[in-house]
Amino acid sequence: MTVTAYSLAVLLDLFCLFLGYRFLFQPRPAAAGYGVPADPRGDAGAYLSVKGSRDGAFGVVGLALLAFAGTRAEAWFMVGVALVPLADTLIVLRHGGAKAVAFGIHFATAIVVLISAGLLFAV
């Protein structure tokens, strides 16, 4: 179970880094994948940059916690971070995005993050 807990946590942290990169350097497809398309050349450029830096920071902090503070700190971090994809679910639904994206991507991500937290607590 330890290998699974660590692997899932690292994978989720690296995924956050990927999302951050994508929103910063490929904002149009990243926004479309998020479920609420935005034109980075319009007034959405700041939103896309904020989203990218937020996600990237989550990945860095998660990896740092796992490496230097241990599984319990990472688990609590994951519990807190799970609020973000839950909020993303509501944002996509509120702004007319597809329910499949809201639940299939954002809500499912929150569940996976909480599973990761549970595994880390169990280690």
C-alpha positions as CSV (number, residue, x, y, z in Angstrom):
1,M,0.0,0.0,0.0
2,T,2.9,2.4,0.6
3,V,4.1,2.2,-3.0
4,T,0.5,2.9,-4.2
5,A,0.1,5.8,-1.8
6,Y,3.3,7.4,-2.8
7,S,2.9,6.7,-6.5
8,L,-0.6,8.2,-6.6
9,A,0.5,11.3,-4.6
10,V,3.5,11.9,-6.9
11,L,1.3,11.3,-10.0
12,L,-1.3,13.8,-8.8
13,D,1.4,16.4,-8.0
14,L,3.0,16.0,-11.4
15,F,-0.4,16.3,-13.0
16,C,-0.8,19.6,-11.2
17,L,2.5,20.7,-12.7
18,F,1.4,19.6,-16.1
19,L,-1.9,21.6,-15.8
20,G,0.1,24.6,-14.7
21,Y,2.4,24.4,-17.7
22,R,-0.5,23.9,-20.0
23,F,-2.5,26.9,-18.8
24,L,0.6,29.1,-19.0
25,F,1.9,27.9,-22.3
26,Q,-1.1,26.4,-24.1
27,P,-4.0,28.4,-22.7
28,R,-6.6,28.0,-25.3
29,P,-6.7,24.1,-25.4
30,A,-6.2,24.1,-21.6
31,A,-9.3,26.3,-21.1
32,A,-11.3,24.2,-23.5
33,G,-10.3,21.1,-21.6
34,Y,-11.3,22.7,-18.3
35,G,-14.8,22.9,-19.6
36,V,-15.2,26.7,-19.9
37,P,-13.5,27.9,-23.1
38,A,-11.7,31.2,-23.0
39,D,-9.7,33.3,-25.5
40,P,-6.3,34.1,-24.0
41,R,-6.0,37.1,-26.4
42,G,-9.2,38.6,-24.8
43,D,-9.9,39.5,-21.2
44,A,-9.4,35.8,-20.1
45,G,-5.6,36.0,-20.3
46,A,-5.2,36.8,-16.7
47,Y,-7.6,34.0,-15.6
48,L,-5.7,31.5,-17.6
49,S,-2.3,32.6,-16.1
50,V,-3.7,32.5,-12.6
51,K,-5.1,29.0,-13.2
52,G,-1.7,27.9,-14.5
53,S,0.3,29.3,-11.7
54,R,-2.2,28.0,-9.1
55,D,-2.0,24.5,-10.4
56,G,1.7,24.5,-10.9
57,A,2.2,25.8,-7.3
58,F,0.0,23.0,-6.0
59,G,2.2,20.5,-7.7
60,V,5.4,22.0,-6.3
61,V,4.0,22.2,-2.8
62,G,2.7,18.7,-2.9
63,L,6.0,17.3,-4.0
64,A,7.9,19.3,-1.4
65,L,5.6,18.1,1.4
66,L,5.9,14.5,0.4
67,A,9.7,14.8,0.1
68,F,10.4,16.9,3.2
69,A,7.4,16.7,5.6
70,G,6.1,13.2,5.0
71,T,2.9,11.4,4.1
72,R,0.7,12.9,6.9
73,A,1.4,16.4,5.8
74,E,0.8,15.5,2.1
75,A,-2.4,13.8,3.1
76,W,-3.7,16.9,4.8
77,F,-2.6,19.0,1.9
78,M,-4.6,16.7,-0.5
79,V,-7.7,17.0,1.7
80,G,-7.5,20.8,1.3
81,V,-6.6,20.7,-2.4
82,A,-9.7,18.5,-3.0
83,L,-11.8,21.6,-2.5
84,V,-10.4,23.1,-5.7
85,P,-11.7,20.5,-8.1
86,L,-15.0,20.4,-6.2
87,A,-15.2,24.2,-6.8
88,D,-14.2,23.7,-10.4
89,T,-17.1,21.3,-10.8
90,L,-19.5,24.0,-9.7
91,I,-17.8,26.7,-11.8
92,V,-18.1,24.6,-15.0
93,L,-21.8,23.8,-14.2
94,R,-22.6,27.5,-13.3
95,H,-21.0,28.8,-16.5
96,G,-22.8,26.4,-18.9
97,G,-20.1,23.8,-19.3
98,A,-20.9,20.2,-20.0
99,K,-22.0,18.1,-17.1
100,A,-19.8,15.3,-18.4
101,V,-16.7,17.6,-18.0
102,A,-17.9,18.9,-14.6
103,F,-18.4,15.4,-13.1
104,G,-16.2,13.3,-15.3
105,I,-13.1,15.5,-14.9
106,H,-13.4,17.8,-12.0
107,F,-15.6,15.9,-9.5
108,A,-13.7,12.6,-10.4
109,T,-10.4,14.4,-9.8
110,A,-11.7,15.5,-6.3
111,I,-12.5,11.9,-5.5
112,V,-9.1,10.6,-6.7
113,V,-7.4,13.3,-4.6
114,L,-9.4,12.2,-1.5
115,I,-8.5,8.6,-2.2
116,S,-4.9,9.6,-2.4
117,A,-5.2,11.4,0.9
118,G,-6.8,8.3,2.5
119,L,-4.0,6.1,1.2
120,L,-1.4,8.5,2.6
121,F,-3.2,8.6,6.0
122,A,-3.1,4.8,6.0
123,V,0.6,4.5,5.4
